[in-house]
Amino acid sequence: MNPLDLLAAAGTWLAAPLEYEFVQRALLVAVVASIVCALLSCWLIMIGWSLLGDAVSHAVLPGVVLSYIVGVPFAVGALVFGIGAVALIGTVRDTSRLKEDAAIGVVFTTLFAIGIVLVSVTPSQIDLGHILFGNMLGITDTDLWQVVVLGALTTVVLVLKRRDLTLFAFDPVHAHAVGISPRRLSALLLGSLALTVVVALQAVGVVLVVALVITPGATAYLLVDRMSRMLVVAPLVAVGCAVVGIYASYYLDTASAATIVVAQGVVFAVAYVVHLARRPRVVQAARPTAERRPAETVAG
């Protein structure tokens, strides 16, 4: 087969899935959700809020179910319960002897269990599988616009406040000293987390959201040494995995959301191997030096 035939075959292979409107919607939603989640994941990794991302993604389940029951957009219930979960975790942490990880564990498992109970006692038209693992190939025009609008809003906020958020992640005390309120930035980041979870829910469901809001940032953290680069690499990795996942799920007849997450896991594994290969073969301190790690570099 000559090169022209190979190019023609590749073009046909790439174009075939796009003939279907549901694949076009799925691809657009996956790309939008991936960009938003990847940007946010950079700060979650830096601050050490990975577990909080897991908590919020699971805690919104009761809100999603109640939205279906009442007949309002699921984003409304998910956003209310996402913000409520963050507030509840903070309240338990600040008013008891429990540390944050314990408060997170209690709150998110309880809310997630409440959601499962609600699903079990509601009419059968509520598909637990779609809620837990997404229904990317069943996205409607309304769902699409909801994801695009919320995703664009969250992305704009994160991009405009990226310097303040990076300073907050690096040194909250210094941020306060220069007139930046760590409390407000914390609230902004947590609100963005809740919005991001709502955006990603339609794509991958409750269970797999945590992969989208953690893995891209973790991958970029292993590969680059500045925050500005991290904010570029993470979205590129996420979008690439989203496109590969959609195409792979089409041709392999697998679950779209799970395939995207598997692609991210493979890329992370490669990044981890590269990271190990680049490390000097000497005994190092537990944490790298300031100029070598994004979490300790205020740039971009």
Protein Blocks (a to p, Z undefined) as FASTA:
>chain_A
ZZklmmmmmmmmmmmmmmpmklmmmmmmmmmmmmmmmmmmmmmmmnopmmmmmmmmmmmm
mmmmmmmmnopafklmmmmmmmmmmmmmmmmmmmmcbdfklmmmmmmmmmmmmmmmmmmm
mcfklcfklmmnopfklccfklmmmmmmmmmmmmmmmmmmmmmmmmmmmommlmmmnopa
fklmmmmmmmmmmmmmmmmmmmnojmlmmmmmmmmmmmmmmmmccfklmmmmmmmmmmmm
mmmmmmmmmmnopafklmmmmmmmmmmmmmmmmmmmmpccbdddfbdcfklpfklcceZZ
